[in-house]
Amino acid sequence: MEAGIKIGDVVLEIDDTEVNTTQELQEIIVRHRPRDKVNLEIARRKKELDLNVELKNREREAKYLAKNREEIFNVLGAEF
């Protein structure tokens, strides 16, 4: 996972904007383009971490995005 995001991580903020739902996360990310750099604040095992990441698109096949959709939604906390 190139961005350093692991299964079970919870995104709390993107560039100092609070994220409370999967929809909010998606709305923030779509404002950016591949190669943009963003700062993520995540919760991992009861610790808060800051990660500086470079966004990638599906065509570049970032390892994390290449996984199946169900696993991606589970990491993001989405339920359908």
C-alpha positions, 0 to 999 in steps of 0.5 A: 500500500503505497500511501501507507494506509493499512486495512483498519485505518480510519481517515479523520482529516484530509488537508485539515478538513474533517472526514465523518463519512465515506461520502465526505471522503469521496467529495474531498478526494474528487477535488484533486487530481492524480499526483496531487499531494494531500495530508491525511490524519488517520486513526490506527490502533488508537493512535493518530498519525499524519501521512503525506501522500501522493494521489494516484489514479486507476490507470497507474494501478496503485497497488491499493486501488488494484484490490477488489472493490469490496476490500476497498469499501471495507477499509473505507468503512462503507456498508451496502 
